[in-house]
Amino acid sequence: MTPADTEASSRNLRTLIVDDEPLAVERMQIICAGIASLNVVGTANDGAAALRLVEALSPGLVLLDMTMPELDGLGVARRLSETENPPAIVFVTAHDSFAVEAFDLDAVDYVLKPVDAERLERAIARASARRGMGRRGSAPASDWIGEFWVPHRSELLRISADDVTRIDAERDYVRLHVATGDGGKGFGVRSYLLLQTIAGLEARLDPAQFIRVHRSTILRRDRITGLRHDGLGVWSVELGDEQPVRIGRTYLSKVKSLAGR
């Protein structure tokens, strides 16, 4: 290796690949070899080995499989989050159902198997940006969910809680309604299904931002424009140009407290 190669290697993102399937490790090595910003410094086939190698090699990025025997990817990520200077984590998984369990983990991205080289490069770009601004940027840690990972086509999308306007229960799922820019012509709304109960999600949402108004509906507080009495003790939440949402009796007193009543 020439001095120039050594210098370039030192600038690249030191990366550890973790997967219990040798063929998956080999495929990741081949893909990573084509990404100039990466420097793969090691591979591990189980969670315990991953922790040892992180301590020994100090990688800036771990490409981490979810499903491994004994200590799985989530367990590895939790252990690393307790260290003084944890590496960035990109989860690599064949399943999209782990997003809920990973709410508390500061993962940079999720990449679904089979891994697409362009998709992985986008994840690497996010990891590099994270390294440039520090872990979590300058934002303080919060006990509340700040973002969601939702399955969409062949990947998992990162959605900020600030963009979620409404959450509806659909059996074992919730549907997130998300405000989106509409090409400079206003705003639209898209929705995504997430495997999570509405009660479990309610406990993780910032009550200063969200309020449950019905057993099947959570609303963003600043979307509420008024309360309407429909007679016979029935109340509804008004949402500007949108259809009003009926308030469940269980939640009526909390909702009415918005108006100081």
N, C-alpha and C positions, 0 to 999 in steps of 0.2 A: 504493500500500500504506500503510495506516495505521500509526502507531507500535505499536499493539497487535498488528497482523499481523506487523510486523517482529520484535517480541519473541517471539511464538509461533514464528515461523519459526526463530529462532536456537536455540530450545529443542529443535526437532525434529531427528531423526536425518538428517544430511546424507548423501544417497544418490547413488551413481553407478550407472547402468545400463549394462551391457556386453553386447552381442550383435551378431553380424555380420549378422543378418537384420533389415532395417528394420521389417518387420511385427511381429516379436517385440518390438523396442524400443517400438514404438507401443503394443502391447498392455500391456507392463509399465508404461508411462507412465500409461495409463488406469487400470490397477489401483492403482498407487501414488497416483494423485490422490485415490482414495477412502480412503486410509489417513492419518488425521490426524497420526500420529506421524512421518510421513516428510516430508522436504523434498528433492525430486529436484533436484540442482544441476547435472547434466550427463549426457550419454550418450556412449558410444564404440562404434565398430563393429569394432574390432580390438584385439588385446592391446597393441600399442605405444602406441596412442592412449590406452588405459585407464591405462597407467603414467604417461603425461604428465599426464593429467587428475587422477589421484590426487595427484601432486606439486603441481599448480597449485591444486586445489580443496580438498584435505584432507578428503575425505568420511569420515564415521564408518562407512559401510557401502557395500559394493560388491555389487550383484546381478550375478553373473558367469556368463556362458554358458561351458560346457565346450568345445564343439567350434567352434573358430575357426581359420582358416588361419594359417600361420606360428606365431605365439605363441598357444597355446591357453589355456584358463582355468587349467589346472594350472600352466602356466608363469608366468602372471601372478601367481597366488597365491604361488608359490615366491619370485618376485622381491619381492613385497610383504612376505612374511614376513621378509625380510632387512633391512627398513627399521626405523628407530628406533621409529616409532609407527604400525604398520600398521592399516588399517581392518578392521572385521569383514567376513568373507566369507560370503555365502550363494550357493552354487552353484545355478544354474538350468540344467537339462539334460533332454534327451529320453531319456537313457540312464542305467541304474542300474549299469553295469559299471565306473564310474570310482571307486567307493568305495574299492577296495583301493589304487589308486594315490594316493589322497588321505589315507592313514592319518597321514602326517606333517604334514599341513596343518591348521592350527587353524581349520577352517571352523565357522561357527555352525550351519549347516543345509544340507540339500539339498532343493530343490524340483523336482519333476519336471514337465516340460511335457506337456500344456497346463497352464499355471499356474492354479491355483484361488485365488481371492482370499482365502478363509478360511485356506487352507494357507499362503499367503504371509504373512498377518497373524501366524500363529503363529511363523513364522521371524523376523519383525520383532520380535516380543515377546522372543524369545531374544536377538536382537542388542542390543536395548535393555537387557536384564538384564546382558548381558556388558559393555556399556559402563559400567554402574553399578558393577560389581565389578572392572573392569580385565581385561586380557587374561589368560585362563586362571585368573581369580580370583587367589588367593594360592598356588596349587599350583605347586611347582617343575616345570620341564621334565623329561621322562623319555625315555630311549632306547627304552622299551617301549610297545607299544600300550596305550592306556588306554581306548579305546572302538572300537566297530565301527559302520559304517553298513551296514544290511542292507535289501534291497528287501522291501517288504511292501505288497501291494495297489498303491495309486497313489502311494506315497511311500517315502522311505528313513527307517528308524528309527535313532535313536542308541541303542546298547546299551553300557553300561559293561562293561569287562572283568571287573569285580568280580562281575557277575551271571552270568557264563558258568561253568557247572559242568562241561561236557564238550564236546569237539569231535571229530566223526567225519568221516573222509574219504568222499566219494561222488564217485568219478571226478575231474573237474576242479573239483569244489566241495568245500566243507566245510559240515557242519551244526553250527550253534551251538545248544547246549542251554542255555536261559536260565531261571534261577529267577525266578518271578514271585509277587507277593503274591496271595492268593486271597480277597479280600474280608474279611480279618481272620480267616479260618477255617483259616489255615495257608499252605502254599506249594505252587504248582504249577510245572510246567515247560513252556515253549514252545520250539519250535525254528525256526530260520531258515536258509535256504541262502545261502551266500556264494560268489561266484566267486573261488576262491583255492585253491592247492594246500596240503596239510597241511604239507609240508616248508617252503614259503615262510612260512606262518603261524607255524610253530614258532620260526623264527629271530627273529620279531618279538615273541614273548610273553615276559613276565618269568619266568625260570626259578625265581624264588622263589615264584611263584604257580601255575605250570603245569608238568606233567611228561608227556612222551610215554611211553606204556606199550606201544604197539603201532604197527605201521606205519600203522594207520588210526584210532588213538585217542589223544587228548590229554585228560588229566584235570586238574581243579583239585586241587592238593595237599591242601587241607584237607577234601576230600570223601572221601579215602582213610581207611578205618577199620582196615585191616589187610592183611596179605599171607598167602596160603594156598598151601601146597605140595600140588599135586594128584598127585604121584608122577611118576616117570620124567623128572625135571628140569623138569616143567611147573609154573608158578606163576601165580596169579591175584591180582588186586587186589580186595579187599572194599570195598564201598561202602554199608555199613549195610543198609538194607532193599532196596536195588537189586540187580540181578543182578551177580555178580562179572564182572570183565573179565580175560580172559586176557592175560598179559604176553608180548610177543614176546621171543624169545631175544636179539635185538640190544639190547633195552632193559632186560634183567633186572638187570644189575649196577647200573645207575643207579637203578632202582626200589628194589632191595634196600638201597641206601645210605640210603634214607629211614629204615630201621630200624637204621642203623649197622652193616650187615653187608656 
